Amino acid sequence: MFRVKEAGWFHRLLEANMSYKLRTILTVTFAILSLLVTLTIGYIFSQKSAVAVETEIGHSLTGTASQTTDKLDRFMWARSGELELLGQMAALKDRFEPAEIQMLLDQLQNSFPSFSWVGFMDPKGKVLASTDGILHGENLSERPVYQEGIKGKFIGDVHNAVLLANLLPNPTGEPLQFVDISFPLKYKNGEVAGVLAAHLSWEWAKEVEKGVLEPLKYREKDIELFIVSKREHTVLLGPDEWVGKPLKLSGMETAEINKTSWFIEKWADGKEYVTGLAYSQGHLDYPGLGWTVVVRQVKSTAFASVSDMLWFNVWAGLAVTVLFALIGWLVSRLISSPITRLTKVANQLREGDQVQIPENKGIKEIEVLSRSLGGMLTALTNKDSELVFMQNLAHYDQLTGLPNRTALEVYLEESLETESTDHTLTFLYLDLDGFKSVNDTLGHQTGDVLLQKVAQRLMALSHDKGITVRLGGDEFLIVLRSIGPNPKEEARAYAHEIIQSLNKPFIIEYERIHIGCSIGGAEYPTNSGNPSEIIRMADEALYESKRSGKNKMTFYVDLNKDQDEQDTQSK
């Protein structure tokens, strides 16, 4: 019958655990692969989409800033043009009568309330006409609006009211701020007749800010707008806590060069903002004041759509993973079911039951595996007896049935692995005395029978955990494993038992045959740590037994003692 233990690898192939492991591996593999594919595609898509969305948001903020600068520049261009038109009207008659100019100034202020104050000054800076009579008769020759205006067309940056702070109505109580516009009025001959000047209320800029940001509040959150002066980058308009303070951003110089830019930067409050900038470029003949419009939005708010997209990819990836894990589980079940059946058969074979390997239809590879295993089972059954025979042939002497040199090597390997200081291996080398004369007188066939009978007697005397080996011819080797306090005496007593046993007559073919036995011994590891050296020592001791009378036992250590005594006597 097929011996399952000697085909253990066959059963390891078909262990009952195999189906479970296969199912788990396939399920996890499908899940991991789907997750990796989903995450990879999702990551690539998200990265590209995120860059595109971030760029679009940055350009959107830059567009808002550009729109604001355009409105500011157009407004300033229009107001400066209106004031210049007024001056041209006054110059038509080539005379500048204060009364006539006063009428024109009042009409201008009524049409455009953003002109908080408009005045006409003579060449020395004295105010000859002004809206609402404010500063009439005052000398403004020390004011920049006169000093710059007498030279040519001048548009000044935003500044706080000085002379007009207490003269103009101020219902809000906030500091009044103006933008100055002035230019000289000349007679036809080129002589300067005076300076026409105006103060534009900064409130109009707040209306521009409101007009820009109000529509955005319905679709965007946390957007703030700043107008920053070219000089010292002071905030002219923006959140209250920022007005009048310098604003330094890394992209401002880039905005001045490229006119627009956007970037992500950490501001003084420690938060990251998506920041769009646009630099004032003026409009037509108005050169602009070099203002920079900054529009910022908290990064987390601006890129909320990117975050939503990433989370969508994550949840979609998990859903796909679960789906593919389910598919993997179903596929693995289809594959593992026939393997499970093969495993049950293998377990029955291990228990010694006579069963056949079932054929599994459906999956070609499993079909082939079933047929292959069936053929292998048959082949192994037929080869079982051959394997046992070959093993015996390799490790046992064919004539005597005793272990041979190969078995001795295996035994020594196993014994030396478990070697300790409490164990002693005693090697007894045996040679039959008188065996050659038996061969010569009675023939080799009788000699072979004698060797078989000698082997039987040696086996009858064998010790547990020892080994008796036929080395060849009439030579034998016995290895004793001793644990007692005096292994040498134990081995000597055992050797005498062997000699006594082999001295008893043998009956072969009705012939009474007497032989003797010479024995040599050596101890491992006492005499040497090399097994081959121990065998050689035991062989030397054997020949000493033969030289000194045969049919006796000699230890290698005794051999050395005798030699030392002889050397001493000779001296």
VENLINTA-V359621 format. One record per residue. N is the residue number from 1. OMEGA is omega in whole degrees, -180 to 180 (none if undefined). Layout:
N:OMEGA, N:OMEGA
//
This chain:
1:-179, 2:-180, 3:-172, 4:-177, 5:-178, 6:174, 7:-175, 8:180, 9:179, 10:-179, 11:176, 12:177, 13:-174, 14:180, 15:-178, 16:-180, 17:-172, 18:-177, 19:-180, 20:-180, 21:180, 22:180, 23:-179, 24:-178, 25:-179, 26:180, 27:-179, 28:180, 29:178, 30:-178, 31:-178, 32:180, 33:179, 34:179, 35:180, 36:180, 37:-178, 38:-179, 39:-180, 40:179, 41:-180, 42:-180, 43:180, 44:-180, 45:-178, 46:-180, 47:-180, 48:180, 49:-179, 50:179, 51:-180, 52:-179, 53:180, 54:178, 55:180, 56:179, 57:178, 58:179, 59:178, 60:178, 61:177, 62:178, 63:177, 64:179, 65:179, 66:178, 67:-180, 68:179, 69:179, 70:179, 71:178, 72:-178, 73:179, 74:180, 75:-180, 76:178, 77:-179, 78:-178, 79:179, 80:178, 81:179, 82:-180, 83:179, 84:177, 85:179, 86:179, 87:179, 88:178, 89:180, 90:-176, 91:-177, 92:-177, 93:180, 94:172, 95:-174, 96:179, 97:-179, 98:-178, 99:179, 100:179, 101:178, 102:-180, 103:179, 104:180, 105:-180, 106:178, 107:-180, 108:-178, 109:179, 110:-179, 111:-176, 112:-177, 113:-180, 114:173, 115:-178, 116:180, 117:175, 118:-179, 119:177, 120:-178, 121:177, 122:-176, 123:180, 124:175, 125:179, 126:-179, 127:-180, 128:178, 129:-179, 130:178, 131:-180, 132:178, 133:-178, 134:180, 135:179, 136:-180, 137:180, 138:178, 139:-178, 140:-176, 141:179, 142:-177, 143:180, 144:-177, 145:176, 146:-175, 147:179, 148:-177, 149:180, 150:-179, 151:-175, 152:-177, 153:-176, 154:173, 155:-176, 156:-179, 157:-178, 158:177, 159:178, 160:177, 161:177, 162:-179, 163:-174, 164:-174, 165:-177, 166:-176, 167:-179, 168:177, 169:-178, 170:-175, 171:-177, 172:-178, 173:180, 174:180, 175:179, 176:179, 177:-175, 178:168, 179:-176, 180:171, 181:178, 182:176, 183:-178, 184:171, 185:-174, 186:171, 187:-179, 188:-180, 189:177, 190:-180, 191:-179, 192:180, 193:-180, 194:-180, 195:175, 196:-175, 197:179, 198:173, 199:177, 200:178, 201:180, 202:180, 203:-180, 204:179, 205:178, 206:176, 207:176, 208:178, 209:-180, 210:-180, 211:-179, 212:-173, 213:-176, 214:179, 215:-177, 216:-175, 217:-178, 218:-179, 219:178, 220:178, 221:173, 222:176, 223:178, 224:-176, 225:178, 226:168, 227:-173, 228:-180, 229:178, 230:-179, 231:177, 232:177, 233:179, 234:179, 235:179, 236:-179, 237:-179, 238:176, 239:-174, 240:-176, 241:-178, 242:-174, 243:179, 244:-179, 245:178, 246:178, 247:-179, 248:177, 249:-176, 250:-175, 251:-176, 252:179, 253:177, 254:180, 255:179, 256:-179, 257:-175, 258:-179, 259:176, 260:175, 261:173, 262:-179, 263:176, 264:-175, 265:175, 266:-178, 267:-175, 268:180, 269:178, 270:180, 271:176, 272:-179, 273:167, 274:-170, 275:175, 276:-178, 277:173, 278:-177, 279:-179, 280:-179, 281:-179, 282:180, 283:-178, 284:-178, 285:176, 286:-173, 287:-178, 288:-177, 289:179, 290:177, 291:173, 292:177, 293:-179, 294:176, 295:-178, 296:176, 297:180, 298:-174, 299:-178, 300:178, 301:-178, 302:-176, 303:179, 304:180, 305:177, 306:179, 307:178, 308:180, 309:178, 310:179, 311:177, 312:178, 313:179, 314:-179, 315:177, 316:178, 317:178, 318:180, 319:179, 320:179, 321:179, 322:-180, 323:-178, 324:174, 325:177, 326:178, 327:178, 328:179, 329:180, 330:180, 331:-179, 332:178, 333:179, 334:-178, 335:-172, 336:-178, 337:177, 338:177, 339:177, 340:178, 341:177, 342:179, 343:179, 344:178, 345:179, 346:178, 347:178, 348:177, 349:179, 350:178, 351:178, 352:-180, 353:177, 354:-179, 355:178, 356:176, 357:-178, 358:174, 359:-179, 360:-180, 361:174, 362:180, 363:-172, 364:-177, 365:178, 366:177, 367:180, 368:180, 369:-180, 370:180, 371:-180, 372:180, 373:177, 374:178, 375:179, 376:179, 377:179, 378:-179, 379:-180, 380:178, 381:-180, 382:-177, 383:-174, 384:-179, 385:178, 386:180, 387:179, 388:-180, 389:-178, 390:178, 391:178, 392:-180, 393:-177, 394:-172, 395:-175, 396:178, 397:-174, 398:-176, 399:-172, 400:-176, 401:177, 402:174, 403:-179, 404:-177, 405:179, 406:178, 407:179, 408:179, 409:179, 410:-179, 411:-179, 412:177, 413:-179, 414:-177, 415:-178, 416:176, 417:-179, 418:-177, 419:174, 420:-178, 421:-179, 422:-176, 423:175, 424:175, 425:178, 426:-179, 427:177, 428:-179, 429:-176, 430:172, 431:-176, 432:176, 433:178, 434:-179, 435:-178, 436:180, 437:177, 438:179, 439:-175, 440:-175, 441:-175, 442:176, 443:-178, 444:180, 445:177, 446:177, 447:179, 448:179, 449:179, 450:178, 451:179, 452:180, 453:176, 454:179, 455:179, 456:-180, 457:178, 458:179, 459:179, 460:-179, 461:-173, 462:178, 463:173, 464:178, 465:175, 466:179, 467:177, 468:-170, 469:170, 470:-180, 471:-179, 472:-178, 473:178, 474:179, 475:-180, 476:177, 477:178, 478:177, 479:179, 480:176, 481:-175, 482:178, 483:-175, 484:-178, 485:-177, 486:-177, 487:-178, 488:179, 489:177, 490:179, 491:180, 492:179, 493:180, 494:179, 495:178, 496:176, 497:179, 498:-179, 499:-180, 500:-179, 501:-177, 502:176, 503:178, 504:-175, 505:175, 506:177, 507:-180, 508:-179, 509:178, 510:177, 511:178, 512:-174, 513:177, 514:174, 515:176, 516:-177, 517:175, 518:-174, 519:172, 520:-177, 521:174, 522:-173, 523:174, 524:4, 525:-175, 526:-177, 527:-180, 528:176, 529:-179, 530:-178, 531:-179, 532:178, 533:178, 534:179, 535:179, 536:179, 537:179, 538:179, 539:178, 540:179, 541:178, 542:-178, 543:174, 544:177, 545:-180, 546:-178, 547:-175, 548:173, 549:178, 550:176, 551:-179, 552:-177, 553:178, 554:175, 555:180, 556:180, 557:177, 558:178, 559:179, 560:179, 561:179, 562:-179, 563:180, 564:179, 565:179, 566:-180, 567:-179, 568:-179, 569:-179, 570:178, 571:none
//
